[in-house]
Each structure stands twice: as C-alpha cells, then as structure tokens.
Amino acid sequence: MLRPLQSGRSYYGNNIGISHLGFREIRVSWCKDLRLRSPPSSHVVALVSYPGSGNTWLRYLLQQVTGIVTGSIYMDYGLRMHGFPAENVTDGSVLVVKTHEAPPVEPNKFKSAILLIRNPRDAILI
C-alpha cells in the first residue's frame, strides 16, 4: 500500500520504506505463513458486505488467525501485491470469498455466507 508522507506513524506498525516517488511503502509482516487449503473443499463460503463495510479488514484478520488465504470474485492488483495473493480465486482452496454482489452472479457456487454489516452512515463514503 502506498500512502503520502504525512506522519511518522505506520498503519500496521512494521517495515516502512520510501519509494522513489516519495511515498511511504508499507510492507505487511504476516503472523503466519499464508497457504491455500489442501485439498480444496467443495464448500465455498462467501464473505458478503456493502462496499466500505470492512470486508478487506476482516479478510486480513482471518488470514492472520488461520494462515489460510482468502479469495475474492474481483481482481484488485493492489491487494494482490500487498498481502492478498488469492485475489480472483473463488474455489474451495480459500477460506472465504469476498463479494459485494447480492444475489451473487453464480448463486449455486456458495454453500454458505458470512454477512458483514456496518452502519450505513459509516460505510457510505462521501
């Protein structure tokens, strides 16, 4: 993640460097080595939320606790480069699959779901 230089504080509290463009580069140090599930399960769990509700933050916490990567129906190259290697992976090899779609494009794909709810006033960014 790249952030403009504004303060000496680290958002994750670890490994800060300065890029050639003058931005802080924050390198995430993981508590556990991340891995895929083996063998892949046919049971795919959706992590469903409204955008801005903390879905990525919850994915980060789940990965930290379990050591198993989380997937997404989207391909966010920024997230993929900075700690979420299973972006665009939607099979049972990941712990949960991020989605903001309701109903999902492939309704038979997900066997269960975790619904993340946040106060809409806080989730809607103006």
Residue frames relative to the residue before (quaternion, step in Angstrom):
aa qw qx qy qz dx dy dz
M 1.0000 0.0000 0.0000 0.0000 0.00 0.00 0.00
L 0.2051 -0.7734 0.5894 0.1112 3.54 -0.93 0.83
R 0.0250 -0.7857 0.6178 -0.0195 3.54 -0.90 0.97
P 0.5233 -0.6149 0.4680 0.3593 3.64 -1.03 0.63
L 0.5325 -0.6072 0.4755 0.3489 3.55 -1.17 0.53
Q 0.1385 0.7983 -0.5735 0.1208 3.58 -0.48 1.17
S 0.7996 -0.0112 0.0219 0.6000 3.56 1.05 -0.68
G 0.5781 -0.5998 0.4322 0.3453 3.52 -1.28 0.21
R 0.5167 0.6656 -0.4065 0.3532 3.58 1.25 -0.08
S 0.3001 -0.7156 0.6031 0.1849 3.52 -1.14 0.72
Y 0.4605 -0.6873 0.4821 0.2883 3.57 -0.93 0.80
Y 0.7659 0.2803 -0.1692 0.5534 3.60 1.11 -0.60
G 0.4703 -0.7215 0.4103 0.2999 3.54 1.29 -0.05
N 0.7378 0.3788 -0.2426 0.5033 3.61 1.08 0.49
N 0.9048 0.0180 0.0020 0.4254 3.51 -1.36 0.57
I 0.1773 0.7780 -0.5804 0.1627 3.58 0.15 1.24
G 0.0195 -0.7755 0.6310 -0.0031 3.55 -1.00 0.88
I 0.3946 -0.6874 0.5495 0.2641 3.55 -1.28 0.20
S 0.3385 -0.7415 0.5429 0.2022 3.57 -0.79 1.01
H 0.6736 -0.5015 0.3601 0.4062 3.56 -1.29 0.19
L 0.6555 0.4953 -0.3110 0.4777 3.61 1.25 -0.26
G 0.5653 -0.6248 0.3781 0.3834 3.59 1.25 0.04
F 0.5300 0.6006 -0.4229 0.4238 3.58 1.22 0.42
R 0.4818 -0.6216 0.5226 0.3291 3.53 -1.21 0.53
E 0.1745 -0.7467 0.6311 0.1172 3.55 -1.00 0.82
I 0.1475 -0.7857 0.5969 0.0681 3.55 -0.71 1.06
R 0.1480 -0.7790 0.6061 0.0632 3.54 -0.69 1.11
V 0.3280 -0.7621 0.5280 0.1813 3.57 -0.68 1.08
S 0.1910 -0.7452 0.6285 0.1146 3.56 -0.91 0.96
W 0.2837 -0.7885 0.5266 0.1431 3.57 -0.59 1.15
C 0.5223 -0.6286 0.4811 0.3171 3.56 -1.13 0.70
K 0.7836 0.1320 -0.0448 0.6055 3.56 1.06 -0.83
D 0.5354 -0.5721 0.4929 0.3784 3.55 -1.22 0.41
L 0.3718 -0.7446 0.5124 0.2117 3.55 -0.84 0.99
R 0.0092 0.7933 -0.6068 0.0493 3.54 -1.08 0.81
L 0.4887 -0.6013 0.5313 0.3426 3.53 -1.35 0.21
R 0.5623 -0.5528 0.4719 0.3943 3.56 -1.26 0.32
S 0.0163 -0.7875 0.6144 0.0452 3.55 -1.13 0.51
P 0.5405 -0.3173 -0.7662 0.1420 1.60 -1.46 1.98
P 0.6491 -0.5228 0.3618 0.4178 3.61 -1.16 0.43
S 0.3721 -0.7242 0.5454 0.1992 3.53 -0.96 0.93
S 0.4423 -0.6664 0.5212 0.2978 3.57 -1.14 0.55
H 0.5977 0.5558 -0.3479 0.4612 3.57 1.32 -0.18
V 0.0573 -0.8099 0.5835 -0.0155 3.58 -0.38 1.26
V 0.1891 -0.7871 0.5826 0.0728 3.57 -0.77 1.10
A 0.2808 -0.7531 0.5750 0.1527 3.58 -0.83 1.03
L 0.1921 -0.7179 0.6555 0.1345 3.55 -1.17 0.71
V 0.0439 -0.8548 0.5137 -0.0593 3.54 0.00 1.39
S 0.2001 0.7678 -0.5925 0.1390 3.56 -0.96 0.90
Y 0.5400 -0.5381 0.5199 0.3854 3.51 -1.38 0.18
P 0.5722 -0.5930 0.4166 0.3838 3.65 -0.96 0.70
G 0.7766 0.3110 -0.2518 0.4866 3.57 -0.95 0.90
S 0.5455 0.6508 -0.3790 0.3677 3.57 1.28 0.11
G 0.6285 -0.5581 0.3402 0.4216 3.59 1.22 -0.07
N 0.2624 0.7984 -0.5017 0.2049 3.58 1.22 0.42
T 0.6856 0.4739 -0.2900 0.4704 3.60 0.84 -0.93
W 0.6284 0.5275 -0.3329 0.4648 3.59 1.00 -0.76
L 0.6574 0.4897 -0.3104 0.4814 3.60 0.96 -0.83
R 0.6115 0.5344 -0.3477 0.4686 3.61 1.03 -0.73
Y 0.6349 0.5299 -0.3223 0.4606 3.58 0.96 -0.87
L 0.6769 0.4911 -0.2921 0.4640 3.59 0.86 -0.94
L 0.6480 0.5137 -0.3174 0.4641 3.60 0.97 -0.84
Q 0.6505 0.5041 -0.3167 0.4716 3.58 0.97 -0.81
Q 0.6414 0.5308 -0.3215 0.4510 3.59 1.01 -0.81
V 0.7041 0.4756 -0.2670 0.4548 3.57 0.90 -0.93
T 0.7984 0.3405 -0.1564 0.4713 3.59 0.82 -1.00
G 0.3585 -0.7252 0.5054 0.3002 3.59 1.06 -0.71
I 0.5948 0.5380 -0.3600 0.4765 3.60 1.31 0.06
V 0.4660 -0.6997 0.4668 0.2746 3.58 -0.84 0.99
T 0.3042 -0.7145 0.6003 0.1913 3.52 -1.31 0.48
G 0.3243 -0.7671 0.5285 0.1645 3.56 -1.09 0.74
S 0.2129 -0.7516 0.6109 0.1289 3.52 -1.37 -0.05
I 0.4570 -0.6518 0.5162 0.3160 3.57 -1.15 0.53
Y 0.6572 0.4848 -0.2921 0.4977 3.57 1.29 -0.24
M 0.2864 -0.7142 0.5981 0.2240 3.58 -1.30 0.15
D 0.0210 0.7824 -0.6170 0.0821 3.55 -0.21 1.34
Y 0.3183 -0.7923 0.4906 0.1740 3.57 -0.24 1.28
G 0.6003 0.5609 -0.3578 0.4439 3.59 1.11 -0.61
L 0.6727 0.4664 -0.2924 0.4943 3.58 0.95 -0.84
R 0.6367 0.5439 -0.3368 0.4305 3.58 0.96 -0.82
M 0.6926 0.4761 -0.2755 0.4667 3.58 0.99 -0.81
H 0.7903 0.3189 -0.1382 0.5046 3.59 1.13 -0.59
G 0.8676 -0.2116 0.0581 0.4463 3.56 0.61 1.11
F 0.7116 0.3643 -0.2617 0.5407 3.60 1.22 0.02
P 0.0763 -0.8709 0.4842 0.0343 3.60 0.50 1.21
A 0.6967 0.4722 -0.2821 0.4605 3.63 1.16 -0.34
E 0.2093 0.7616 -0.5772 0.2073 3.60 1.04 0.68
N 0.8220 0.1858 -0.1893 0.5040 3.57 -1.00 0.91
V 0.5317 0.5515 -0.4415 0.4671 3.62 1.19 0.50
T 0.0208 -0.8420 0.5369 -0.0497 3.57 -0.61 1.15
D 0.5294 0.6206 -0.4334 0.3831 3.59 1.11 0.47
G 0.7251 -0.4631 0.3081 0.4060 3.56 -1.29 -0.10
S 0.4915 0.6610 -0.4395 0.3583 3.61 1.22 0.15
V 0.6891 0.4145 -0.2695 0.5299 3.60 1.29 -0.18
L 0.6300 -0.5677 0.3822 0.3671 3.56 -1.22 0.50
V 0.7685 -0.0883 0.0942 0.6266 3.59 0.88 -1.03
V 0.2943 -0.7352 0.5825 0.1833 3.56 -1.28 0.39
K 0.3764 -0.7427 0.5188 0.1937 3.57 -0.68 1.18
T 0.1571 0.7629 -0.6207 0.0897 3.54 -1.06 0.83
H 0.2275 -0.7463 0.6078 0.1482 3.54 -1.22 0.59
E 0.5566 0.6326 -0.3742 0.3873 3.57 1.28 0.06
A 0.0598 0.7661 -0.6376 0.0549 3.55 -0.99 0.88
P 0.4835 -0.3417 -0.7721 0.2309 1.60 -1.05 2.23
P 0.6107 -0.5725 0.3924 0.3812 3.57 -1.17 0.51
V 0.6333 -0.5416 0.3987 0.3829 3.55 -1.22 0.57
E 0.7668 0.2034 -0.1087 0.5991 3.58 1.03 -0.83
P 0.1788 -0.8480 0.4856 0.1146 3.63 0.26 1.20
N 0.6808 0.4877 -0.3022 0.4553 3.63 1.07 -0.56
K 0.5047 0.6738 -0.4094 0.3517 3.59 1.27 -0.20
F 0.7645 0.3555 -0.1816 0.5061 3.57 0.87 -0.99
K 0.2870 -0.7694 0.5525 0.1432 3.56 -0.87 1.03
S 0.7817 0.0103 -0.0123 0.6235 3.59 1.23 -0.44
A 0.2025 -0.7869 0.5747 0.0975 3.56 -1.29 0.26
I 0.2405 -0.6829 0.6652 0.1824 3.48 -1.35 0.50
L 0.1802 -0.7896 0.5814 0.0771 3.56 -0.68 1.10
L 0.1571 -0.7873 0.5942 0.0497 3.55 -0.60 1.20
I 0.0481 -0.8165 0.5747 -0.0278 3.56 -0.58 1.19
R 0.0290 -0.7713 0.6357 -0.0144 3.54 -0.98 0.96
N 0.6220 -0.5199 0.4150 0.4130 3.56 -1.16 0.52
P 0.4834 -0.7000 0.4327 0.2983 3.65 -0.64 1.04
R 0.5954 0.5699 -0.3749 0.4245 3.63 1.07 -0.57
D 0.7042 0.4407 -0.2583 0.4931 3.56 1.10 -0.70
A 0.6714 0.5198 -0.2898 0.4417 3.59 1.12 -0.67
I 0.6837 0.4648 -0.2889 0.4827 3.59 1.03 -0.71
L 0.2064 -0.7979 0.5594 0.0880 3.55 -0.50 1.23
I 0.1876 -0.7928 0.5730 0.0890 3.58 -0.79 1.02
